[in-house]
Amino acid sequence: MNIAILYGGKSSEHEVSVRSATAVVQNIDTKKHNVLLIGITKAGRWYLQSANEVQKVKSNKNETLSITQNQDMVVSIIPGGGTDGGLITVGSNFGAKNLPVDVAFPVLHGSYGEDGAIQGLFETANIPYVGGGVMSSAVSMDKEKTKQIWIHAGLPVVPFVCVRRYEYENEDLWQNIVKNVERDFTYPVFVKPCCAGSSVGASKAENKKELQDSVKEAFLWDDKILIEPFIEAREIECSVTGNTEFTAYTPGEVVSSHSFYDYDAKYNDPNGAQLLIPADLDDAHLRTVREISKKAYRVLDLTGLARVDFFLDKKTDNFYLNEINTIPGFTSISMFAKMCEASGLNYSELIEKLFELAIIRFKNRAVLKTSRA
């Protein structure tokens, strides 16, 4: 099959995406698939990459994908084009050329990758793609909306306060919010953008002044933010795959060496955390994680894959859903593939499964009526 791997992107998680895509390419079976690499710049421009880029990272595990901005290899989408021509290259010297794509894999984290934006483009172009659809991706990217759906489904979440930019910019509204936060929560609290991943823009506030600073930082990344109480908790994760039948894999645990597992701790500190798979839990707790993960996935109408993140309160032994990642990290240190492998599904087999799920979802949707005629 012709597989388009998209990476980079106009996102705060651009570099993580490049590392994730590198690992995907290194584990994809190039005897079965022709890989088309589409690098997306931080400005959002799409460029088809040379086939040599695939060989570079396949032959040397220490290499990382790059993005070459060849103006003769600009990629565009043709609405309704389908797998025979949904993507084209547009070059000043060579004109337009079809890029037949059987499955697109957007290895893109954060904005424009997990939020329904690129999913909508693929739907418009009639191209099968890995992961959740437009609605489920958009909702899952928004931490407030995700939590509201989970609460409605009877699932446990950490208490939170959502603040919109207009509320923050209105002094009376903001001071009332601060009063309510200090009434309902005790410091420290965590502040995070609603629609960002990898802990980008998130910080811990120990007092009112730090709360103000944290809120200011979070609003640099989004127009909505969450404020949550600090819970002395263990961080548990679980991988899920499936469209209509769901598999929850061996849960893992992140044991951070930092007081707050932020972006730098995750990706820039080689000793930032210890990853335990399976998580150090008894069988009953492991079953609970898997069952809650499948329900959390199902009520969001997700397809393909996701990683479900939990807090396990050290004092009460209660689980709380934290968030869900519809395109989780695929880097060499990321938990998603490792948890699948602990259940007997290796990285290459996982990639094949994701392609199969993408095609099944596409075929199921293709028979739906779009006209009364």
N, C-alpha and C positions, 0 to 999 in steps of 0.2 A: 504494500500500500504506500501511497504518497502521504507522508506525515509532515505537516507544517508545525514546527516548534517555534512559538513566539516568546520572546524574552526581552528583558530590559524594562522599557516603559516609562511613561510620564508619572512617576510615583516615587514617594519617599523610600520605597523598598526596591528601587532599581537594581542596586548592587546585589541584593539577596536573590532577586530574580535571575540575574546572570549566573550566579553560583548554582542555583537550583537547576537551571536549564543545562548547565555543563554536566551535572551529575546525571540528568535524564538522558542526554545524548550518549554519555559514556556507558549507559546500561541498556540502551535500546538495541534491538537486534537489526543491524544494518544489512544482514543477509535477507531478511524478510521485508524490510521497509526502506524506501528511499526518503531520506530526511531532507526537508527544506527548512533551512534556518532563516527566520525573519527577526532581525534585530530591530528593536524600537528604541529610538533615542529618548533622552530626557525631555526633549521638546515634542515628542509624540510622532516623529517621522518613522515610517517603516522602510526597511531596506533588506532585500534578499542578500544573504551572505554566500560566499563562495563555498563549494563543496569541500574545499581544503580545510575549512574551519571545523567541519565534522571530523575529518581525519586527524586534525591537530589534537583535539581533546580525547579522541579514541586511542591514539597511540601514546599519549603521555598524560597520566592521571594528574600530574601537577599543573597542567595547562588549564586555562580558563577561556571561555568564549569571549570574543570581542565583538564590537559592532563597527563595521566599515561602512561609511556613508558614501557609497558609489551612486552618483546621480543617475546612472543608467540602470540602476537596480532598485528604484523606488517602487514600493508595492502599494497597490490600491485594491479596493473591493468593488466588485460589480454586483449590484443588487439583483438577486434572483439567478446569479450565475451558476450556482451549484458546484458539484465536485469537479466538473470539467472546466470551469472557468470562473469560479467565484472570486479568485484572486488573480491579479495581473501585475506584471512589472511594466512600468512606464519609464522609458528612457529617451533622452533627447536624440541619441544616435541610432537607437534600434527600434524605436516605436514601442507598441504595446505587445506583450506576449502573455498568453494564458499560463497560469500555474495550476495544473490539476491537483486538487487536494482531496484525499479520501477522509482524513480526520485532521482537525486542527487541535493542537494542545497548547492552550495559553498558559505557559509557565510564568504567569505574571501575578505579582502580589500587590495588594492594596488597590489604590485608585486606578480606574480604567481596566483593571485586570480581574478583580474579584467582585466588582460592584454592579455587574450587569451591563456595563457599557460595551465591552468587547463581545459579550454574549449576544447582545442585540445586533451587533454588526454581523456576526456569524449567522444568526437567524435570518437577517435581511439578505445575506448572500447565499443562503440555503446550503450551508456547509456544516457537516457533523463536527461536534467539538466536545472535548473532554470537560466534565464538570457539570455543575448545576445550571439551570436555565436563567433567564433574565430576572424573573421575579424572585426566585429563591436566592440567587446570588446577591441581588440588591438588598433584600431584607437581611440576609446573613451578614452583610458588611456593616450594617447599621446596628451597633450594639444596643441602642435603646429599643428598636423595633424587635430585634431578636429576643431580648429579655421579656418584652411585653407578650410575645407569642408563647414563650416558654411558661410564663406565669399563667397565662390562660389555659395552657395544657396541664397545669398542676405540677410543673417541674420546679425544682429548687434553684433560686438565683440569689446572688448577693444583693442586699438592698442598695438602692442607687438614687441619685438625684440627677436629672438631665437638665442642663442649662443651655438655652439657645443664645446666640450672639446678641439679639436685640434685648434679651433680659439682662445680660451682663452689661450692656451699654446704657441701660436705664438704672441710674443710681439707686432709686427707691426699690425697684424690683430686685436688684442684685443684693442689696443689704438685707432684704427680707429672706432671700435664698440663703445667704450666709448665716443668718439667725437660725433658720430651720436646720441647716446642716450641723451647726454647733449644738442645737437642741437634740437632734436625733442620733448624731454620731459623736464619737470622741476622736481627738487627734491621736495618731496620724490618720490621714485619709489619702486616698489615691485619686488622682485626676488624670483623665485620659480623653483623647478625641473619640468621638463616636465612631468615626469611619476611618480608622487607621490601624495598621497591624505592626507586628514586631516591636511593640511597645514604643513606637515613634510618637513623640510628643507627650508621653506619659511620665508622671513623676509623683513622688511621695511628698506630702505636706505635713509638717510637724506642728504647725501653728497657723494663726490667721494670716500673718504676713506671707508665709510660704504658700498658703492656699492661694492668695492673690497672685503670686508669682507663677504658681503651677497652672492656674487658670489662664493667665496671659499666654503662657507657652502653648498650652493645648489649643487655644483659639488661633494660633498661627497655622494649625494643620486642618482645622475643620470649623464649621459654623455651629456645631453642637458638641457638647462635652458631657462626660459623666463624672460625678463625684461619688466615690464609694468608701465605705468604712474599711479600715485595716482589719484583716482577719489573720490571725496567726495560723497559717495553713500550709499543708503540703500541696504541691502542684502536680496533678495527675492528668494524663492525656490518653486519648483513645482514638485510633484510626477507624473509620467506617467507610465501606464501599457499598455500592448497589444502586439500582433504580427502583425496583419494586420489592425485591428481597434484599435484606440488609445484613452485612457481615460486620461485626465489631471485633477487632483484633485484640491481641494481648496488650493490656494497658501498660503505660510506662510512667515514670516519675522523673521530674526535673528537680534536682537538688542543687539549688543555686549557692554559690560561694559569696554572693552579694546580698545586701539587705533588700535590694530591689532588682529583679531580673529584667533590666532594661535592654535597649538595643545594643549598646556596647558590650554588656555582659553576654548577650546571646551570640554576637557575631565577631567581636573584636578581641575578646579575652579567651584564649585557648583553654584557660582553666576556670572559665566563668561558671560552669555547672557540671555536675555529674549526672549522666543520663542512665537511669536504671530501667531495664526491661527484662522481666516484668517488674512492675512496681512492687515495692515491698509491702504487699497487702495479703490478707488471708483470702481464701477462695470465695467467701461470701461477698467481701468487698469488691473483688475483681468482677464477680458476676453483676453486682450492682452497677459498677461503672459501665460495663458493656450494655446492660439493659437501658440505662438512662441515656447513653450515647445514641443508641438506635432510635429511641423515642425523640430525642432532641433533633436528630437528623430528619426523621420522618415528618414531624410537625412543621418543619420549614420547607417541605416538598423538595428536598435536595435529591440530586441524582449524581452518579459518578463517584464522588469521593468527598470527604471532609475530615478534619481533625477536630475533635471535641475536647475542650480544655476545662478542667475542674479545679476547684479548691476543696481540700479535705480539712475541715476545721480540726485543729489539734486538740482543742478543749472539748468540743461536743461530739466529735467523730461524725459530723454531718457533712454530706457532699453538697457542694454548690456548683452549678454550671457557671463558668466564667464567660467563655465565648466560643465561637465556632469559626474555623478557617476553611473556606471552600476550595482554595488552592493553597494547601499548606506547603511549608518549606520542603524542598527536595534536595537540599544540599547534603554534602557528605556527613554532616553532623546532625541533620534534621531527624526528628523522631518518627515522622509518618511512615516512611518506608521501613525503618528499623522495627517498628511495632508490627507491621505486616509480616516481615521476615520472621519474627519470633513466633508467628502463628503458622509458618510453613510456606509463605508466599514471598519468594525472593523479588528483588528489585525489578529484574527483567520481566518476570511473570506478572508483577503488579502493573507495569506499563502496558503489557498486552491486555490485561483485564480492563484497564481504563479505556483503551481503544475499542474493545468489544462493547463496553457499556455505552460509549458514545454513539456507536453505529446503531445499537438496539434502540436507544432513545430517539435517534433521528428517524429510523424506519417507523417506529410507533407513531411519531408525530406527523409523518408524511402522509398517512392515510386519513388524517382529520380533514373535514370539509373546511374550505375557506371561501366558498361561494354558494349561494342558493341556487345557482343555475345548474 
